[in-house]
Amino acid sequence: MTTTATTARERMLLAKDAARSIGLLSDERKRAALLAIADAIVAAASEIEAANADDLARGRATGMATGLQDRLRLDAPRIAALAAAVRDIADLPDPVGRVLDTRTLPSGVELTKVAVPFGVVGSIYEARPNVTVDIAALALRSGNAVVLRGGTAAESTNSALVRAMRGALAEQGLDPEAIQTVDEFGREGAKDLMQARGIVDVLVPRGSAQLIETVVTESSVPVIETGAGVVHIVLDATAPLDWARDIVVNAKVQRPSVCNAVETVLVVRDAAPRVVGPVVAALQEKGVVIHGDPEIAALASDVVPATDEDWSTEYLGLEIAMRVVDDLDGALDHIRRYSTHHTESIVTEDDANAERFLAEVDSAVVMANASTRFTDGGEFGFGAEVGISTQKLHARGPMGLSELTSTKWLARGAGQVRA
């Protein structure tokens, strides 16, 4: 039964109460709840599309960037994909109760380390209604309640999605208060969420570098940091032209508004005369603006002169920065200086250089001869993702179900006391 809450804090307290029952659900009950949510999203598709159209119209009227509009858009295929992702999550193994370690103490006390839910997972994000569903589904599958702050840009869409998901929980006889949104409370709701230590167990921000920095610095709730994606691809001296062209174009063009899209291409000098022209031409054919250093400009036409700012820019659109570096050492130096430690890839036929790149680059995901677009919870087999963590504590890289659990030790004795 839904309880009326008049403040963001009251909403979060309701989520904390609901977390107790959600955390004890069986694998079968959680799976059934998620399948019901997927069905509810499909059934509410017309309502969700209409709400999304309102958000998009408001965004266009206020000058929202094209890349953010793409993130905001939920058309029929994307709604169907959301429901499919929820069903995929439902079919994943239950992460709760996994035995991670066992041992017997000299006293005979038996210890077992098991995975347990966090309790209440919070998320602050912007113009990404798919995150509303992804995080709620992952939270429920891992036995957690969830509190969402999706921002004003997607408020109508998020409201429709939350309404559908809460209704599905209620129909399954589960506490709908396990899915909460504080959107209607605006910035104060976001502030309350960041200061809800003791109510919310962990907070995951997703969005711009500015949003993430704000949450990391202002939150009293423990934060799992998801970073901006200044993503690099290195075209090594032995890079096959077809691999170089196809990987760079896919990594930039397939969906330029997401954090795993490539933003900077570094070309080793020995490869430059052979690959720069064709790669630039292939990008320009797709409408990509090239910001290049003088050597790139000398090898291709219609190149915008790159500035120092370009090397640290996450364009989130059809723009890319390119420069020529002396060798692999030069590429590694550039990445160390400008990377946000999200994803980097090298294109090469030199196995030694590939292995050196994989070993030396300090990012959440490091690739050889593959598009950076593969850095994704769905592609990694997680069903969806809470975010892509660029920090080093608790979780790193795409975060799925296991990253939404903590651990506890169970001790079973037979009357032992410590000497």
ABEGO torsion letter per residue (X at the ends): XBBBBABAAAAAAAAAAAAAAAAABBAAAAAAAAAAAAAAAAAAAAAAAAAAAAAAAAAAAAGBBAAAAAAABBBAAAAAAAAAAAAAAAABBBABGBBABBBBBAAGBBBBBBBBBAGBBBBBBBGBAAAAAAAAAAAAAAGBBBBBBAEAAAAAAAAAAAAAAAAAAAAAGBBAAABBBAAAAEAAAAAAAAAABGABABBBBBEBAAAAAAAAAABABBBBBBBBBBBBBBBBAABBAAAAAAAAAAAAAABAABAABBABBBBBAAAAAAAAAAAAAAAAAAGBBBBBBAAAAAABBGBBBBBAAAAABBAGBBBBBBBBBABAAAAAAAAAAABAGBBBBBBBABAAAAAAAAAABBBABBBBGBBAAABBAAAAGAGBBAEBBABABGBBEBBBAAAABBBBBBBBBBGBBBX
